Amino acid sequence: QVQLVEAGGGVVQPGGARRRACTASGCTVSSQIMSWYRQGPGKERELVARINASGGNTNYADSVKDRFTISRDNAKNTMYLQMNSLKPEDSAVYYCHAPWFASWGQGTQVPVSS
């Protein structure tokens, strides 16, 4: 069983930036695909970004492409999401996900508001 612990939420102003981190414990995730999801108010949970085991292949939702960057440090068993040029519509609860283990992080609210 793998536990995913997230860090790096909090209010940010439009145009600002925020970095999320997701650290796994209980099992190594270095050989597994990892991903970030988000769920805005009244919306379904959606895939934001996905990264393969080596970090050499990434995919993004069209709405965040060129603004968000997913990365990972396998030595630290940690995945990151750098969010730049944030917009109010990016306001959501963000979750990290390890599909192989069917595990989710606890979710952290990232409100984008002036």
C-alpha positions as YAML, in Angstrom:
chain: A
units: angstrom
residues:
- id: 1
  name: GLN
  ca: [0.00, 0.00, 0.00]
- id: 2
  name: VAL
  ca: [1.39, 3.42, -0.91]
- id: 3
  name: GLN
  ca: [0.44, 6.63, 0.85]
- id: 4
  name: LEU
  ca: [0.60, 9.92, -1.03]
- id: 5
  name: VAL
  ca: [1.08, 13.13, 0.92]
- id: 6
  name: GLU
  ca: [0.66, 16.46, -0.78]
- id: 7
  name: ALA
  ca: [2.08, 19.87, 0.04]
- id: 8
  name: GLY
  ca: [1.99, 23.35, -1.41]
- id: 9
  name: GLY
  ca: [-1.57, 24.64, -1.51]
- id: 10
  name: GLY
  ca: [-3.03, 27.97, -0.47]
- id: 11
  name: VAL
  ca: [-4.51, 31.10, -2.02]
- id: 12
  name: VAL
  ca: [-2.73, 32.62, -5.00]
- id: 13
  name: GLN
  ca: [-3.54, 35.72, -7.01]
- id: 14
  name: PRO
  ca: [-4.36, 35.55, -10.73]
- id: 15
  name: GLY
  ca: [-1.17, 35.51, -12.73]
- id: 16
  name: GLY
  ca: [0.72, 34.03, -9.81]
- id: 17
  name: ALA
  ca: [2.47, 30.70, -9.40]
- id: 18
  name: ARG
  ca: [2.32, 27.77, -7.02]
- id: 19
  name: ARG
  ca: [4.33, 24.55, -6.74]
- id: 20
  name: ARG
  ca: [2.67, 21.35, -5.54]
- id: 21
  name: ALA
  ca: [4.56, 18.34, -4.27]
- id: 22
  name: CYS
  ca: [3.40, 14.77, -3.76]
- id: 23
  name: THR
  ca: [5.58, 12.39, -1.76]
- id: 24
  name: ALA
  ca: [4.95, 8.66, -1.67]
- id: 25
  name: SER
  ca: [5.68, 6.42, 1.28]
- id: 26
  name: GLY
  ca: [5.22, 2.73, 1.92]
- id: 27
  name: CYS
  ca: [6.40, 1.74, -1.53]
- id: 28
  name: THR
  ca: [8.57, 3.14, -4.28]
- id: 29
  name: VAL
  ca: [6.72, 4.74, -7.19]
- id: 30
  name: SER
  ca: [9.81, 5.31, -9.31]
- id: 31
  name: SER
  ca: [8.78, 2.75, -11.93]
- id: 32
  name: GLN
  ca: [5.17, 3.88, -12.20]
- id: 33
  name: ILE
  ca: [3.19, 6.49, -14.06]
- id: 34
  name: MET
  ca: [2.02, 9.29, -11.78]
- id: 35
  name: SER
  ca: [-0.54, 11.99, -12.39]
- id: 36
  name: TRP
  ca: [-2.25, 15.13, -11.06]
- id: 37
  name: TYR
  ca: [-6.01, 15.62, -11.11]
- id: 38
  name: ARG
  ca: [-8.21, 18.49, -10.03]
- id: 39
  name: GLN
  ca: [-11.84, 19.04, -9.18]
- id: 40
  name: GLY
  ca: [-13.36, 22.50, -9.37]
- id: 41
  name: PRO
  ca: [-16.61, 23.60, -7.71]
- id: 42
  name: GLY
  ca: [-19.53, 21.75, -9.29]
- id: 43
  name: LYS
  ca: [-17.27, 19.97, -11.74]
- id: 44
  name: GLU
  ca: [-16.07, 16.43, -12.23]
- id: 45
  name: ARG
  ca: [-12.53, 15.45, -11.38]
- id: 46
  name: GLU
  ca: [-10.29, 15.91, -14.42]
- id: 47
  name: LEU
  ca: [-6.80, 14.87, -15.40]
- id: 48
  name: VAL
  ca: [-4.37, 17.78, -15.32]
- id: 49
  name: ALA
  ca: [-1.06, 16.13, -16.17]
- id: 50
  name: ARG
  ca: [0.61, 12.72, -16.35]
- id: 51
  name: ILE
  ca: [4.26, 11.69, -16.25]
- id: 52
  name: ASN
  ca: [5.89, 8.38, -17.07]
- id: 53
  name: ALA
  ca: [8.35, 6.55, -14.84]
- id: 54
  name: SER
  ca: [11.51, 8.17, -16.16]
- id: 55
  name: GLY
  ca: [9.99, 11.63, -16.42]
- id: 56
  name: GLY
  ca: [10.79, 11.80, -20.11]
- id: 57
  name: ASN
  ca: [7.20, 11.67, -21.31]
- id: 58
  name: THR
  ca: [4.52, 14.04, -20.08]
- id: 59
  name: ASN
  ca: [0.93, 14.83, -21.07]
- id: 60
  name: TYR
  ca: [-1.23, 17.83, -20.18]
- id: 61
  name: ALA
  ca: [-4.82, 18.89, -20.36]
- id: 62
  name: ASP
  ca: [-5.26, 21.54, -23.05]
- id: 63
  name: SER
  ca: [-6.41, 24.04, -20.44]
- id: 64
  name: VAL
  ca: [-3.05, 23.97, -18.62]
- id: 65
  name: LYS
  ca: [-0.63, 23.31, -21.45]
- id: 66
  name: ASP
  ca: [2.27, 25.79, -21.57]
- id: 67
  name: ARG
  ca: [1.43, 27.01, -18.04]
- id: 68
  name: PHE
  ca: [1.84, 23.91, -15.87]
- id: 69
  name: THR
  ca: [4.85, 21.60, -15.68]
- id: 70
  name: ILE
  ca: [4.82, 18.13, -14.15]
- id: 71
  name: SER
  ca: [8.10, 16.59, -13.00]
- id: 72
  name: ARG
  ca: [9.41, 13.98, -10.61]
- id: 73
  name: ASP
  ca: [12.43, 13.16, -8.48]
- id: 74
  name: ASN
  ca: [12.54, 9.39, -8.19]
- id: 75
  name: ALA
  ca: [15.36, 9.52, -5.66]
- id: 76
  name: LYS
  ca: [12.95, 11.36, -3.34]
- id: 77
  name: ASN
  ca: [9.87, 9.35, -4.39]
- id: 78
  name: THR
  ca: [8.26, 12.72, -5.12]
- id: 79
  name: MET
  ca: [6.30, 14.27, -7.95]
- id: 80
  name: TYR
  ca: [5.78, 18.00, -8.56]
- id: 81
  name: LEU
  ca: [3.38, 20.29, -10.35]
- id: 82
  name: GLN
  ca: [4.63, 23.78, -11.12]
- id: 83
  name: MET
  ca: [1.66, 26.00, -11.89]
- id: 84
  name: ASN
  ca: [2.35, 29.37, -13.52]
- id: 85
  name: SER
  ca: [0.13, 32.13, -14.87]
- id: 86
  name: LEU
  ca: [-2.72, 30.91, -12.72]
- id: 87
  name: LYS
  ca: [-6.27, 31.87, -13.64]
- id: 88
  name: PRO
  ca: [-9.43, 31.94, -11.53]
- id: 89
  name: GLU
  ca: [-10.69, 28.94, -13.49]
- id: 90
  name: ASP
  ca: [-7.73, 26.95, -12.16]
- id: 91
  name: SER
  ca: [-9.28, 27.15, -8.69]
- id: 92
  name: ALA
  ca: [-9.86, 23.57, -7.57]
- id: 93
  name: VAL
  ca: [-8.87, 20.85, -5.19]
- id: 94
  name: TYR
  ca: [-5.76, 19.23, -6.62]
- id: 95
  name: TYR
  ca: [-4.98, 15.54, -6.10]
- id: 96
  name: CYS
  ca: [-1.97, 13.42, -6.92]
- id: 97
  name: HIS
  ca: [-2.64, 9.90, -8.11]
- id: 98
  name: ALA
  ca: [-0.66, 6.70, -8.45]
- id: 99
  name: PRO
  ca: [-2.79, 4.62, -10.85]
- id: 100
  name: TRP
  ca: [-0.86, 1.37, -10.40]
- id: 101
  name: PHE
  ca: [-1.52, 1.45, -6.66]
- id: 102
  name: ALA
  ca: [-5.00, 2.97, -7.01]
- id: 103
  name: SER
  ca: [-3.87, 5.57, -4.46]
- id: 104
  name: TRP
  ca: [-4.83, 9.21, -4.15]
- id: 105
  name: GLY
  ca: [-3.35, 12.05, -2.17]
- id: 106
  name: GLN
  ca: [-5.48, 13.83, 0.40]
- id: 107
  name: GLY
  ca: [-6.26, 16.71, -1.97]
- id: 108
  name: THR
  ca: [-5.38, 20.35, -1.40]
- id: 109
  name: GLN
  ca: [-7.42, 23.42, -2.26]
- id: 110
  name: VAL
  ca: [-5.74, 25.97, -4.52]
- id: 111
  name: PRO
  ca: [-7.96, 29.05, -4.75]
- id: 112
  name: VAL
  ca: [-6.97, 31.59, -7.37]
- id: 113
  name: SER
  ca: [-8.43, 34.90, -6.32]
- id: 114
  name: SER
  ca: [-7.55, 38.55, -5.95]
...
